[in-house]
Amino acid sequence: MAKCSICGKEAVYCAKYEGRCYCREHFLRWFDSRVRRTIRRFNFFGKREHIVVAVSGGKDSLSALHYLYHLSRRVPGWKLSALLIDEGIEGYRDETIKDFLRVVNELGVDYRIVSFKEEIGYTLDELVRLGYERNLPYKPCTYCGVFRRYLLNKHAREMGGTVLVTAHNLDDVVQTFLLDLYRGDTKKIPRLGPVTGVSSHPKFIRRVKLFYEIPEKEVVVYALLNGIYPSTFVECPYARFSPRWEIRKFINRMEDLYPGSKYMLLKSLLDLVEKLKDKYKETPKTCKICGEPSSGEICRACQLKMELGILDVKL
């Protein structure tokens, strides 16, 4: 068995990219120091914040909530809340909600659950079927992503949040980066920075990616060591429709062969974000239909509703 590089005890994790192993105690210290470094480096939070954590009930978001709960207890000016979006995916989201409720109740965190059914009028399963019936070219992840972002911003604001935290980790970020390059969609690259939603629009809530510099495996270890790993692992049934999984396998293979590859991709991404942010800078507008922030005259959520035939508006 590998030994901790610091104390010689049995290791629970080895970071090949730095050639060091850690026992439980030193892993948690190491993990904490790196998340704190990310928070300081990108100036995630001020002295007074109402932090709303977007929690799905999965390992990453439960870890983000757990971590910020303990950190917020040492910062008098911080308030913490949790927000879950229930898309209505049969056999999937109902299971993760159980883990969400278990953790928020254990921590005593205020929370809100918002459903697609109540807000949009349809579950994601129903939206996907409707899209197929209307021969729309979108994959399930399109409906999910657009409406989730819309509802997260809207409800985080209504909850009085000053910053919305998502649990995107290093793997998530570099996967999306390569997907955007693969699709030739360079306009989206500036949105992959650690902080987004910073604009003059009064309805935008600043959004930060807490585990931006932390690999997925290390978030898993944090969740396991703290007893917050989901009780039942369930995978979204729509995941197979996305090319992300092939990108994921490719990146993990490169990391196995050349440890540190993910961090090199992140460095390239940050360089491009800095170079492209002014070129693709968007002037925020207000959607003519719903009044929410938008990059155009009509927000993407309302556009999708019209294409699906669930919103009839004469412009």
C-alpha positions in Angstrom: 0.0 0.0 0.0 1.1 3.5 -0.8 2.2 5.7 2.1 1.5 9.3 2.8 4.3 11.5 1.5 4.0 13.7 4.6 3.6 11.4 7.6 4.1 7.8 6.3 0.6 6.6 7.2 -1.5 4.6 4.8 -2.4 6.8 1.9 -6.0 7.2 0.7 -5.1 9.0 -2.5 -2.1 9.5 -4.8 -1.8 12.5 -7.1 0.3 11.2 -10.0 0.7 14.7 -11.5 2.7 15.8 -8.5 4.2 12.5 -7.4 2.7 12.6 -3.9 0.4 10.5 -1.8 -1.8 11.6 1.1 -3.4 9.9 4.2 -6.9 11.0 5.2 -5.8 13.9 7.4 -3.3 15.3 5.0 -5.6 14.8 2.0 -8.3 16.9 3.6 -5.8 19.6 4.5 -4.4 19.5 1.0 -7.8 19.6 -0.6 -8.9 22.6 1.6 -5.7 24.6 0.8 -6.2 24.2 -2.9 -9.9 25.2 -2.9 -9.0 28.2 -0.7 -6.3 29.1 -3.2 -8.9 29.0 -6.1 -11.2 31.2 -4.1 -8.5 33.8 -3.4 -7.0 33.6 -6.9 -10.3 34.3 -8.7 -11.8 36.5 -6.0 -14.9 34.4 -5.7 -16.4 35.9 -2.5 -16.4 39.2 -0.6 -16.7 39.7 3.1 -20.5 39.9 3.0 -22.3 37.4 0.7 -25.4 35.4 0.5 -24.0 32.3 -1.2 -26.6 30.1 -3.0 -25.2 26.7 -3.9 -26.7 24.9 -6.9 -27.1 21.3 -5.6 -28.2 18.4 -7.7 -27.7 15.7 -5.0 -24.6 14.3 -6.8 -21.1 13.9 -5.4 -19.8 17.3 -6.7 -22.6 19.5 -5.6 -23.0 17.8 -2.2 -19.3 18.3 -1.7 -19.5 21.9 -2.6 -22.3 22.5 -0.1 -20.5 20.6 2.6 -17.3 22.5 2.0 -18.9 25.9 2.0 -21.0 25.1 5.0 -17.9 24.6 7.1 -16.1 27.5 5.6 -19.0 29.9 6.0 -19.2 29.1 9.7 -15.9 30.9 10.1 -17.0 34.0 8.0 -19.5 36.1 10.0 -20.7 38.0 6.9 -21.7 34.9 4.9 -25.1 33.3 4.6 -25.5 30.0 2.9 -28.5 28.5 1.0 -29.0 25.6 -1.4 -31.0 25.5 -4.6 -32.0 22.3 -6.4 -33.6 22.2 -9.9 -35.8 19.2 -10.4 -35.9 18.6 -14.1 -38.4 15.7 -13.8 -36.2 12.8 -15.1 -37.9 9.6 -14.2 -35.8 7.2 -12.1 -33.0 9.7 -11.8 -33.7 13.1 -10.2 -36.1 11.6 -7.6 -33.2 9.5 -6.3 -30.7 12.4 -6.0 -33.3 14.6 -4.3 -33.2 12.1 -1.4 -29.5 12.6 -1.0 -30.0 16.4 -1.3 -32.6 16.4 1.5 -30.4 14.1 3.7 -27.4 16.5 3.5 -29.3 19.8 3.8 -31.1 18.5 6.9 -28.0 17.2 8.5 -26.2 20.6 8.0 -29.3 22.6 8.7 -29.1 24.7 5.5 -32.0 26.6 4.1 -33.0 25.3 0.7 -35.4 25.6 -2.2 -36.5 23.0 -4.7 -37.8 24.3 -8.1 -39.3 22.0 -10.7 -39.5 22.2 -14.5 -43.1 21.0 -14.2 -44.1 24.0 -12.1 -42.0 26.6 -13.9 -42.0 25.5 -17.5 -45.2 23.4 -17.5 -43.5 20.2 -18.5 -40.9 17.8 -17.1 -37.7 17.3 -19.1 -38.9 13.9 -20.2 -42.0 15.5 -21.6 -40.0 18.3 -23.3 -37.8 15.7 -25.0 -40.8 13.8 -26.3 -42.4 17.1 -27.5 -39.2 18.1 -29.3 -39.1 14.7 -31.1 -42.7 15.1 -32.1 -42.0 18.6 -33.6 -38.8 17.3 -35.3 -36.6 19.8 -33.4 -32.8 19.2 -33.8 -31.9 19.5 -30.2 -30.6 16.8 -27.8 -32.0 16.4 -24.3 -29.0 18.3 -22.8 -30.0 21.4 -24.7 -33.4 21.7 -23.0 -31.9 20.7 -19.7 -29.0 23.2 -19.9 -31.0 26.2 -21.1 -33.9 25.9 -18.6 -31.6 24.9 -15.7 -29.4 28.0 -16.2 -32.5 30.2 -16.5 -34.1 28.9 -13.3 -30.9 28.9 -11.3 -30.3 32.6 -12.0 -34.0 33.5 -11.5 -34.4 31.7 -8.2 -31.0 32.4 -6.8 -31.9 36.1 -7.2 -35.3 35.7 -5.7 -33.7 34.0 -2.7 -31.6 37.1 -2.2 -28.4 35.5 -3.4 -25.4 37.6 -4.2 -23.4 34.8 -5.7 -24.4 31.4 -7.2 -21.9 28.5 -6.7 -21.8 25.6 -9.1 -19.7 22.5 -8.4 -18.1 22.2 -11.8 -14.7 20.5 -11.4 -11.5 20.5 -13.5 -12.7 17.6 -15.6 -16.1 19.3 -16.3 -14.4 22.5 -17.4 -11.7 20.9 -19.8 -14.3 18.5 -21.3 -16.5 21.5 -22.2 -13.5 23.3 -23.5 -12.7 20.5 -25.9 -16.3 20.2 -26.9 -16.5 23.9 -27.8 -13.3 23.5 -29.9 -14.7 20.4 -31.6 -17.8 22.3 -32.5 -15.9 25.4 -33.6 -17.9 27.3 -31.0 -15.2 29.7 -29.8 -17.7 32.4 -28.8 -18.6 30.2 -25.8 -15.0 29.9 -24.5 -15.0 33.1 -22.5 -18.0 31.7 -20.5 -15.7 28.9 -19.3 -13.8 31.1 -17.0 -14.0 30.5 -13.2 -16.4 33.5 -12.8 -19.3 34.3 -15.1 -22.4 36.4 -15.0 -20.5 39.6 -14.2 -22.3 42.4 -16.0 -24.2 45.5 -15.5 -27.6 43.8 -15.8 -29.3 44.0 -12.4 -30.9 40.6 -12.7 -27.6 38.7 -13.3 -26.3 36.7 -10.4 -22.5 36.3 -10.4 -21.7 32.6 -10.8 -18.5 30.9 -9.6 -17.2 27.3 -10.2 -15.9 26.2 -6.8 -13.9 23.2 -7.9 -12.5 24.9 -11.0 -8.9 23.6 -10.3 -9.8 20.3 -8.6 -9.9 17.0 -10.5 -13.1 15.0 -10.3 -11.4 12.1 -8.6 -10.3 14.3 -5.7 -13.9 15.6 -5.2 -15.0 11.9 -5.0 -12.4 11.2 -2.3 -13.5 14.3 -0.4 -17.2 13.1 -0.6 -16.2 9.6 0.6 -14.1 10.8 3.5 -16.8 13.1 4.7 -19.6 10.6 4.4 -21.6 12.6 1.9 -21.2 10.5 -1.2 -24.6 9.7 -2.7 -26.2 6.6 -1.2 -27.1 5.3 -4.6 -25.2 6.1 -7.8 -27.5 6.8 -10.7 -26.5 8.2 -14.1 -28.7 10.6 -16.1 -30.3 8.5 -18.8 -29.8 11.2 -21.4 -26.0 11.3 -20.9 -25.4 8.8 -23.7 -26.8 11.3 -26.2 -23.9 13.7 -25.6 -20.4 13.5 -27.2 -19.0 14.6 -23.8 -18.5 11.0 -22.7 -16.2 10.2 -25.6 -14.3 13.5 -24.9 -14.2 12.4 -21.2 -12.6 9.0 -22.1 -10.0 10.7 -24.3 -9.0 13.2 -21.6 -8.8 10.5 -18.9 -6.6 8.4 -21.2 -4.3 11.3 -21.8 -4.1 12.0 -18.1 -3.2 8.4 -17.4 -0.4 8.5 -20.0 0.8 12.0 -19.3 -0.1 13.1 -15.7 -0.9 16.8 -15.6 -2.6 16.9 -19.0 -5.8 18.3 -17.5 -4.0 21.2 -15.9 -2.2 21.9 -19.2 -5.6 22.1 -20.9 -6.9 24.4 -18.1 -3.9 26.7 -18.6 -4.7 26.9 -22.4 -8.3 27.6 -21.6 -7.5 30.4 -19.2 -5.1 31.9 -21.8 -7.9 31.9 -24.4 -10.5 33.2 -22.0 -8.3 36.2 -21.4 -7.6 36.8 -25.1 -11.2 36.3 -26.3 -13.2 38.0 -23.5 -13.2 41.4 -25.1 -13.7 40.1 -28.7 -16.8 38.2 -27.7 -18.0 40.5 -24.9 -21.8 40.6 -24.8 -23.9 43.6 -23.9 -26.7 42.2 -21.7 -30.2 42.9 -22.7 -33.6 42.2 -21.1 -35.9 39.5 -22.7 -38.9 41.2 -24.3 -41.1 38.3 -23.1 -40.1 37.2 -19.6 -38.0 40.2 -18.5 -35.0 38.0 -17.6 -31.4 38.7 -18.7 -30.6 37.8 -22.3 -27.9 38.1 -24.8 -30.5 39.0 -27.5 -34.0 40.5 -27.7 -35.5 37.2 -26.6 -33.7 34.9 -24.2 -32.9 31.3 -25.1 -35.4 29.8 -22.7 -38.3 31.7 -24.4 -37.0 30.9 -27.8 -37.1 27.2 -26.9 -40.6 27.5 -25.5 -41.8 29.0 -28.8 -40.1 26.3 -30.9 -41.7 23.7 -28.6 -45.1 25.3 -29.1 -45.6 25.9 -25.3 -45.4 29.7 -25.6 -47.5 31.6 -28.1 -46.4 35.2 -28.3 -46.9 37.7 -31.1 -43.9 39.9 -31.5 
